[in-house]
Amino acid sequence: MSQYVEARYALLTLQEARETCEERATILLKTLLQDLRPAQQDDPHRADTLASIGHLAVILREQRMPPSSYWEAALDAAHAWRDHAQQ
């Protein structure tokens, strides 16, 4: 899968997860992280996105719905990854 396609997939999944219940969001993010396993030489934008998504997943497992700042950070990272991959 190309970097651009992966970044779009991450964005769409994040948007869907943010708009659903905590249980479904947890499943969506877990699946996303499994699908986009870190590579040995990850692009920094990809790595930032995966780290942000990982933080969201941990918070969802521990506390339930994360503060909006965590969602925004993950979405911003995914947007930056997509924009970088599109160049």
C-alpha positions as CSV (number, residue, x, y, z in Angstrom):
1,M,0.0,0.0,0.0
2,S,1.4,3.4,-0.9
3,Q,2.1,6.0,1.9
4,Y,-0.7,8.2,0.5
5,V,-3.3,5.4,0.6
6,E,-2.2,4.4,4.1
7,A,-2.5,8.0,5.3
8,R,-6.0,8.3,3.8
9,Y,-7.0,5.0,5.5
10,A,-5.7,6.3,8.8
11,L,-7.6,9.6,8.4
12,L,-10.9,8.0,7.5
13,T,-10.6,5.4,10.3
14,L,-9.7,8.2,12.8
15,Q,-12.7,10.2,11.7
16,E,-15.0,7.2,12.0
17,A,-13.6,6.2,15.4
18,R,-14.1,9.7,16.8
19,E,-17.8,9.7,15.8
20,T,-18.7,6.4,17.3
21,C,-19.0,4.8,20.8
22,E,-15.9,4.1,22.9
23,E,-16.1,0.3,22.3
24,R,-16.3,0.6,18.5
25,A,-13.6,3.3,18.5
26,T,-11.2,1.0,20.4
27,I,-11.8,-1.8,17.9
28,L,-11.3,0.5,14.9
29,L,-8.0,1.9,16.3
30,K,-6.7,-1.5,17.3
31,T,-7.4,-2.8,13.8
32,L,-5.8,0.3,12.2
33,L,-2.6,-0.2,14.3
34,Q,-2.5,-3.9,13.3
35,D,-2.9,-3.0,9.6
36,L,-0.3,-0.2,9.7
37,R,2.4,-2.0,11.8
38,P,5.5,0.2,12.2
39,A,8.2,-0.4,9.5
40,Q,11.9,-0.6,10.2
41,Q,12.6,2.7,8.5
42,D,9.3,4.5,9.0
43,D,8.7,8.0,7.5
44,P,8.7,10.5,10.4
45,H,5.1,11.6,9.5
46,R,3.9,8.0,9.5
47,A,5.7,7.3,12.8
48,D,4.1,10.4,14.4
49,T,0.7,9.3,13.2
50,L,1.0,5.8,14.6
51,A,2.3,7.1,17.9
52,S,-0.7,9.4,18.2
53,I,-3.1,6.6,17.3
54,G,-1.4,4.4,19.8
55,H,-1.9,7.0,22.6
56,L,-5.6,7.2,21.7
57,A,-6.0,3.5,21.9
58,V,-4.3,3.3,25.3
59,I,-6.5,6.1,26.7
60,L,-9.6,4.4,25.3
61,R,-8.7,1.1,26.9
62,E,-8.0,2.8,30.3
63,Q,-10.3,5.8,30.7
64,R,-12.8,5.6,27.9
65,M,-13.3,8.7,25.7
66,P,-10.1,10.7,25.4
67,P,-10.0,14.5,25.5
68,S,-10.5,16.2,22.1
69,S,-6.9,17.3,22.1
70,Y,-5.8,13.7,21.6
71,W,-8.1,13.2,18.7
72,E,-6.9,16.5,17.2
73,A,-3.3,15.5,17.6
74,A,-3.9,12.2,15.8
75,L,-5.9,13.9,13.0
76,D,-3.2,16.6,12.6
77,A,-0.5,14.0,12.4
78,A,-2.5,12.0,9.8
79,H,-3.1,15.1,7.8
80,A,0.6,16.0,7.8
81,W,1.4,12.4,6.7
82,R,-1.1,12.5,3.9
83,D,0.1,15.9,2.7
84,H,3.7,14.7,2.8
85,A,2.9,11.5,1.0
86,Q,1.0,13.4,-1.7
87,Q,4.1,15.4,-2.8
